[in-house]
Amino acid sequence: DASGASDGDGSGAFGAAIERGEDVPLLTGSGEYTDDISLRGTTHLAIRRSDHAHARIESIDTSDAEAMEGVLAVFTGEDVVESGVPNTIPTAWDLPGLVQPQYRMLATDKVRHEGTPVAAVVAETRHAASDALEHIHVEYEELEHVTDPVDAVERDVPPVHDEAEDNVAFDFELGDADATDEAFADADRVASVDLRQPRLIPNAMEPRAALADWEEATGKLRLWMTSQNPHLHRMLLSAGTLGLPENKIQVIAPEVGGGFGSKIYHYPDEAVTAWCSMQLGRPVKWQATRSESYLTDCHGRDHVTTGEIALDDDGTIRGVRVETHAGLGAQLSQFGTATPSYLYATVLSGQYTIPAIHCRVVGAFTNTTPVDAYRGAGRAEGIYVIERLVDVAARELEMDPAELRRRNLVPPDEFPYESAAALVYDSGEYERAMDLALEHVDYEELRERQRELRDEGRYIGIGIGSFIESAGLSPSGLAGDLGAQAGGWESSIVRFDSTGSVTVLAGTADQGQGHRTTYAQVAAEELGVSVDDVTVVEGDTDRIPQGMGTYGSRSASVGGGSIARGAREVREKARRIAAHQLETSVDDIEFDDGEFHVAGAPDRSLHIQTIAHEAYLGHDLPEGMDPGLEETNFYDPENFTYPFGTHVAVVEVEPETGEIEIERYVAVDDCGEIINPMIVEGQVHGGIAQGIGAALYEGAAYDDDGHLRTRRMDEYVVPHATQLPDFETDNTVTPSPHNPIGVKGVGESATIAAAPTIVSAVADALEPFGVDHLDMPITPESVWRATGGDN
Ligand code: MCN
């Protein structure tokens, strides 16, 4: 029943470029973040971390630290074990044959990556706590370490975990290996690429933080934390880690300053904060420093891949074969197994009809920070591979890369399209979006200009990135079949208050996406009230009974879908009250701009806000109807949504210096019906910036000792605004048939598109030098080397 923006009563809220209601408090400093909250008697936690990549803990002497002024307690991993709590940081995604080593709050036997928590200091002040850290004496026996996912599996190194002698956590396959081999044998040509996708560090503006308050008398734990999914955190903390009943834990995510995936996960640190509060009976606060974030927030990507593509001479793609070593880091993070397996391999068909696909992924433990979903998660890695393959194939066939794409796009009448990589794409008009992007840059003319400039010794490159994304993982049954230990649904409450205002309680949790504005638009549209009448509440497990949270670009489609469904039920109850009070049948009541009126008699009307009042008075309701006007909705969509689009970049590369200048960046995105064009544009801007960051600047590196070399902002370079071009954005609108409001996600699309687009552009510029691929981040040095500068 997707009729999108026109589905409501016509109040016009859905689709309007309304300014974000959340911005004024955020910009004027009244937004309240975890670290802003202080309770009476708050103490401060600092965490002693290992400075070895791999070592056995011989002994820990805490006595000097304990004697320091202001220090209340120093705890080690043994103390946690002795406390008898379950002490597990559980994985939330199983895979066939998955090796799941023990993962405790504080290490007891070994440290497996630099930054592993080994002891916790609680003190009266933050400074006293952090000063005490260096007075904890830890003796280690150093062990040989490994940081590269291929080395971990193929070299003879001591295992990160004894349970996985060869460091293989899983060996995953998707697709039909035999059919793919046959396709390759029958095809005219094969092109291939070897590539690395470096580790990325999320860099949210606000580092992670937690404030725990254990109330002995009631046995209740309140935990404020930087969470993208408070209910999931509540669940994981409950059974797996602290052994408290779920209804004795309240997780509150106040303002959260960005996440990009990094705040989905259940880390040891927040759990230790809660456990310390339970030991001391006082509130305990932990605020990560920026360097701590670099060492401990889950990193993203870390793939080493060989991709092959088989084609006929006319450009028809026959098959794709991919083999990847994915670095998982030292521990399995919640979705660290799903990201490089299902979320990756299933998008390898991209926008194309590819009859045979086979992908194998070896998930490898390494002595590094755990790796998990980072904006684009899995889909970014997969689209990068297929887009690189299409470009190298075009080079091999001497065919224009836009033309090669065009010949293989899934045509509009093929939807729903079942890909050879096991997804069913909902809807798409791929060629329309690509044409629009190419029109924006005047593609044919640009190619002409490229030829002319080459004659003058100047090298411009035109990069194309066409993508699909699987957003909003659902339905729950499918997620469960694939190994998810959580559902794909979302929940909300839509409530009219007795004076006609509306409260929406949503199970998702914003970190900057603008839910308070867009959800208000969805509810206002359905209920025929003003956006200003709607207040949206997220991020508190005691106020919002259930939810799954915000990740995987699911909030608009699954969360918004739930709100629309709930609001429609509220509207229908109100319609029955209106019919009763207007003394007519329900079928005769029309709804327009918040007003219920009798068909053919517009004067006989009642406004929905008046009815809300009546619903709570309860004096004159239809026979048997309960008072009140609110609905709780659980919504489990029947499929993902599949946003798509084409981005085009024009770069100029100076081979002598290796400098890359982005002249133009055009993004055409299709996220179905658009709730708020301004917010969607903002999401696309942020996404492009992160994709360009990956392509040209970012990348975590470890030194020979297994220490993170990029541990400060001046060592790990995220692009500044001055390093980014103006973004030219446009949209096509192909509604999703799978949710009540026709929307598709947009939160990750542009990150997925931008990295391959930029790499495509640089490789295109360097065609005269015989360069068809350069690994990210493409630095001036790598360009200079690739063009023979060091010869
Ligand atoms: N939207 C819309 N119309 C659509 C689709 C979305 O108006 N057709 C709006 C939504 O209502 C929402 C926003 O765009 O306000 C993003 O929606 P959606 O694509 O559903 O994504 P989520 O809200 O679930 O956010 C998650 C997504 C992810 S996975 C990452 S990573 C990411 C991203 O959002 N992290 C972000 N964008 C971010 N933006 C900010 N500021 N900070 C982050 O950490």
Residues whose N, C-alpha, C, O or C-beta is under 5 A from the ligand:
A	BS01	MCN	G258 G259 F260 G261 R375 Q511 G512 Q513 G514 H515 T518 T550 Y551 G552 S553 R554 S555 A556 S557 C671 G672 E673 I674 I675 N676 I679 V680 V743 K744 G745 V746 G747 E748
